[in-house]
């Protein structure tokens, strides 16, 4: 019992001693001339104490006094620092002072970035994973193609970098360097924002601060979208070959996108109820919607309607491109192109004339598949007059011999 008590007291005495600065006589054949040694606490608890040898007791006692003062003023950890470490710390503190940053701030920032880098992924590898995820979610081919094109360009310009290494300044400089229009720049920014949002959730970059979202949004100047005049619409429909006439009418009088028309089946066109069922698999936005069939559209497509089958002909885009070139041929009298086809001109025309006719942006937005009426209102407000809209939707098939198989207006119950 006494032995156990004695051992405990000895350990307690040793622990107290390990926290003090002590001086002891020293003798060693390997260190001739040194007669005293000073011990003081180690930086790490449980580790061996630091020591230093002295030739005279006076020098050792002075060191003990200095070290005790240091421990009292700065604490055991600071006193245990090696001289070279203490000097580095002093230099760092001095260098950081003008910036109002502490040494702790710098170390914390370094550790944060180091830990982020260890969890991060290379940009090109992260893009592959991101695209695969979108494919698995059955996003549209056009959407995935847009993501791939923009993100690959970003990856090519930042080869070998980790996602965590990209800062808002890096992205701002890159977006500026693209040399594109504000609209296109904002398109790249939107893709990057979605990508970095996903990367944050994966732990590949800072989730709290999306680097892309922190970039500047380019100011987009208001620009009128191209539309057909009533006369140009009449010329286009009259010149259209039979295999393209239904698809042109669907764009001009229902506002369907070319890619939606290309995926559309006649089964989705209900002439009895006068509506088109745009399924999520057909829609660009993967959202289901119904589009009404106006009397004008009904008369253009009714003679060509089928119970089932693709609405668009084979090689739809090539055939449409060939038709664009035919329309653009110079007029013999004026010497100017007859009709110049612009991107999405049929959809833009429908939206502009429909908004003027209906005076209801919310309703037209639903037909177009817009996320909100604000988009419809922004692009198509005050583009045409109500009178022009009435003329536009009065562009009906001509009853010419051999034209449209003798189209006759049909009354169909709603």
Steps between C-alpha positions, in 0.01 A plus 500: 500500500784729597685416178196590290454827688867581464491432126196725454665784691816457294302527173319809622833656598642421157198655326536818702869506422434452126304825497787697655832631378769307687880511519720199573871414499620340177792276416570311177817382323333599172439861604817605677484845655125502567419475872137599523177416314163679502169322430172674409152386383451358152253646252308173481360359823645157576814557292855518636598830658725740316857535625803721454856462640712778653866530600436710812232495766457875469410471130263211574327693781455805274338279233270348763388845606441614142308182414279527811415857408420391145275222626324739734446757225426280201400162636664161484436442128658826387797452729559152362532623138837452339685825441478464120123445521459799731696715254282384208187580699630845587583568134154383388322716756697805387437432129126455553452805721439753214217281372323464832529120481617275779727201470208286616285633214764404244550152641124440521459610138782271389357203685155568351639510146722199559211293633278618212767400248527154653126449448479679166506363146671606180273718288494266199421196715229690688341603168483137385329405826261796474401419139446132588267609780295715261476210255380272778236763585383476136556865422448598137777440249507869414541603864778246557669609178498862614644406840772288342603767247528784751661297778754338267611844389540597864697182577732547199597845626564373856675173424610301805346729761279384784146629534589637846775717347258707291408839648241760396785715365622208290153455351444872444827525307417190297148619414637840399763332283238311299433817302133413449178696528345568843224248428749226411722585796204470736420164338848374592458644849170315552657168400797558733266592784312169466831311474655661810176455694524127427873501585428660837252228587763240406760669723721586201486873568363752750129434538424820691653727236425396144792651307293538182207667676743755645602618151363810328183470292548667163252773412288381211381773268139472397491345153196436291459142392451445123146436382326463166270768370156384392613519135816295571295239679268471202795464258659234722186288529415529132851391402527214750511147358228264621730301732605819684171687505363338822822561694523860386136557599561346844787742556317802361158449663578292812848627587656154523880480498665323203638226725153449651346470154772254400401274794125550463265217399165550330340315792572805715301728268134480597302667222171412666578685824725745317806464716857369478635286783867591547631216713795547736709283270430734210533832681837672522441575868383144580170647620160391369268758345198536268492742207165594342442451128367824356265497203788624285729216605217250461445593137871475417564158656165319468553380141832339598396351834558131575388275782864436599856544382764769503378846405839610369637332187826307489808725491282776637777750576674450164171543313421812702845643428451440128167681522667797673732537202211490255323775695811716498538500121494850357177640368530577127320831539655644816835320496463436874456168680137396510495378861797470737455221753635572849546261790167416670324759283175297489482464879590866550234604250232293670592631846497864387170483311332279763593738781363796305180307426442348845647781715574231760870421558425221747283311252748539214786397732318173573461429130867575436622299799672798661595475867323830575293769324784747558707335228211522255428859597867599475557375146165542328321799654399772254662323205188520280162669505172319571398579142812326364431205729151466354646501148764243599247247627289562188774356278302198378566246224406612151240294315700448189469204273752236597608703800454336841279228355203736486502620858155568639430657838353244741287567801608273787320482830702629795 
